[in-house]
Amino acid sequence: MSLSMHQASVPVFVRALGNLRHVLQQGEAHAKAKNVSDAVLLQTRLIPDMLPLVKQVQIACDMACRGSARLAGAEPKSFEDSEATLAELYVRIDNAVAYVQGFQPAQIDGSETRAVVFPTRNSPTGELRFEGRAYLFEYVLPNLFFHCTTAYAILREAGAVLGKRDFLGEF
């Protein structure tokens, strides 16, 4: 049996976001023990020219949500980037997971060759164009894991006791 586009996307997105939530909870526990406020933790960066923790989480959620929607041929839902506390970030992750899980296999399966076109500032043409398979494997998954990894690294650098098992989750 071959791997379907739904199997290669939705469960992977859900797992990554669930593990990201766990990593954030570990970071929160460390921050509370050190009397570090949510505001400070959420604005923590690895280096000055990288986005802060809050933005890493927002983008990871957006990658999963937009990825699912575009593979399904649907217009992606917009999420306002207004989270100012860890509790609000948990809600965002939970909402993203629920949104992603709302896409049924029949909506995503067969999207390997579906055209995926969306606007971006990072292209000379103002848009990016993919076929579904390339969109998933060359754009969405690398971006999702980049932002999840960066969030992990920010929390780790801030002193949270995290390991590879926290990032990967339970098997």
N, C-alpha and C positions, 0 to 999 in steps of 0.2 A: 504494500500500500504506500502511496506517495504522501508526502507532507502537503497539506493544503495551505493556502494563503492565510486562512483564518487561524489554523493551528500555529503557523509561524509568526503570527502577529498578536492577536488578542491575549492568549495566555502568557506570552512573553511580556507584553506591556503590563498586565495585571501583576505578574510576579515582580517585575522590576519596581513598580510603584509601591507594592507592599513592602519590599525590602527597603526601599527608600524611606518609607514611613518608619520602619523599625530603626533604621540608622538615625533618623531625626529624633526619635524617642530616646535613644541612647545619648545623643548629643544634648538633648534637653535635660536629662538626668545629671549629666556632668555639669552643665551650665548652672543648674539650680544648686548643686553642691558647692559651686565656686561663687555663688551670688552674682552670676552674669545674667543680665536681663535678656528677654527675648529680642528687644530692639538691637542690642549690641550683637548678639549671636547671629541674627538674621542679616546683619550688614557686614558680617565677617567675610573677608576675601583671602584667597591664597596670596595674591600680589595685587598691587593697586589697579592694574589695567584689566583685571578679570572681574566678572560679575559677582555680586555677593551671593551668599547662601540662598536667600529668599528667591532670587532670580533663577538660580540653578534649579530649584524645585519647581518653580512656575514653568520653566521651559521644558523640563522633563515631563510634566503633566501635559503640556501643550503638544509635545511630540507624540505621545500616546493617543491623545484625543484626536488631533488632526490627522495622524496617520491612519487611525481606524476609519474615520469619516471619509477621507479621500479614497482609501482602498474600497470602501463601500459605495463610492460614487455620490456621497452626500456632502452637503455644505457643512464644514466643521462648525461646531458650537464655539462661541467666544466666551472666554473666562476673563473677568476683570482682574487685573494684577493689583489687588488692593490689600493683600495679606500683610498684617503688621505684627502678628503673634504666631507662635508655633501652633496654637489651637486652630487658628485660621488656616494655616498651611495643611494641617491634618484634614480639615474639611475639604480643602481643595483637592488633596490626594484622593480622599474618599469619593468625592464627586467625579473626579477623573476616572477612577476605577469603575464606578457605576455607569458612567457614560460609555466607556470602552466595552464593558460587558453587555451593553444594550445592543451591540451589533451582532447579528446572527450569522452563522457560517454561510448561509445562502447569500448574504449581502456582500461578503468579502471573497468567498471562494470564486475562482475564475477571474480574479482581478489582475492576474499576472501581466496581461498585455493592455489593461485599461490605461488610457491616457490620464496622467495626473499632472495638472498644470496649476501653479499658484504663484501669486506675486511675491517678490522678494527684493530687498534693497541690495542684495549681494550679487546681482547678476547684471551684466551690461544691458540686457534686454528688459530688465525689470520683472522677469519671471523665470521660474525653473520648470523644466519639462522632463517627465520621466514616464516610463511604462511602470505598471504596478510593482513588478518584481524588483526592478532597480530602485524604485522609490522606497520600498520596504528595506531591502538589504543594504543599499548604498547610502541612503539618506536618513530614514527614520531610526532604524536600530542603532547606527553609530552615534547619532545625535542624542538619542535617549540615554544610552550608556555613558556617553561623554558627560552629560549633565548629572546623572546619578553618581558617577565616579567623582566628579568635581565636588559635589555636595559632601560625599563621604570624606574626601581629602580635606575639605575645609573643617569639618567636624573633628577629624583626626588631628589636624594641625592645631586646633583649638584645645586639644588635650583629651577629648573623649576617648574612652577605652573601647576601641573598635578593632575588629579583625576581619579577615577575608570571609569568615563564616557569617558575619553580620551583613556584609554586602551581598553575598550569594544566597543567604536564607537557608531554610531547611530543605532537605531532599526527601 
